Amino acid sequence: MPRMSKSRKLEWSFFLNDRGRITFNALCRKCVYDCKQSFRAVVIECPHYRSKRAKTEHDVSLPRGPTDKPP
């Protein structure tokens, strides 16, 4: 992996881990969208993420797939 320039390191300093690699939040790692957040962020707010424990049905996030259980 090539080295990062000083300006790029300063730009990405919030995302760099102790080894100098860019690291994202655990919820953002497999996400296909460009709104990735740093692993240092404690509170995450993503319009594309919906928790499995969410209770509201009229949420503005992405729709969930069909389930095997009857309504």
C-alpha positions in Angstrom: 0.0 0.0 0.0 1.5 3.4 -1.0 2.2 6.0 1.6 -0.1 8.9 2.2 1.1 12.4 1.6 1.1 14.9 4.5 -1.9 16.8 3.1 -3.9 13.6 2.7 -3.0 12.5 6.2 -4.3 15.8 7.6 -7.5 15.5 5.6 -8.2 11.9 6.7 -6.8 12.2 10.3 -10.2 11.6 11.9 -10.4 8.3 10.0 -6.9 7.0 10.6 -6.3 4.2 13.1 -3.1 3.6 15.1 -1.6 1.8 12.2 -2.2 4.7 9.8 -5.0 3.0 7.8 -8.4 4.5 7.0 -11.0 2.9 9.2 -14.8 3.4 9.1 -17.5 2.7 11.7 -18.6 -0.9 12.1 -22.1 -0.1 10.7 -20.6 1.7 7.7 -18.1 -0.9 6.6 -20.4 -3.0 4.4 -22.6 -0.1 3.4 -22.6 0.8 -0.3 -23.3 4.5 0.2 -20.7 7.2 0.3 -21.8 8.6 3.7 -19.3 6.6 5.7 -18.4 7.8 9.2 -15.2 7.4 11.2 -14.7 4.6 13.7 -14.2 7.3 16.3 -17.8 8.5 16.0 -19.8 7.4 19.0 -23.3 8.5 17.8 -24.1 7.4 14.3 -26.9 8.9 12.2 -27.4 7.4 8.8 -30.4 7.8 6.6 -29.8 4.4 5.0 -29.5 2.4 8.2 -32.5 0.9 10.0 -32.0 -1.2 13.2 -33.7 -4.6 13.4 -35.2 -3.4 16.7 -36.9 -0.4 15.1 -40.6 -0.2 16.1 -42.0 2.4 13.7 -43.3 1.1 10.4 -43.5 4.6 8.7 -39.8 5.2 8.9 -38.1 7.1 6.1 -35.2 4.7 5.8 -34.9 1.9 3.2 -37.7 -0.7 3.2 -37.1 -4.1 4.7 -37.4 -7.3 2.7 -40.3 -9.8 3.1 -40.3 -12.0 6.1 -41.6 -15.5 6.5 -43.9 -14.6 9.4 -47.5 -13.6 8.7 -48.5 -10.1 9.7 
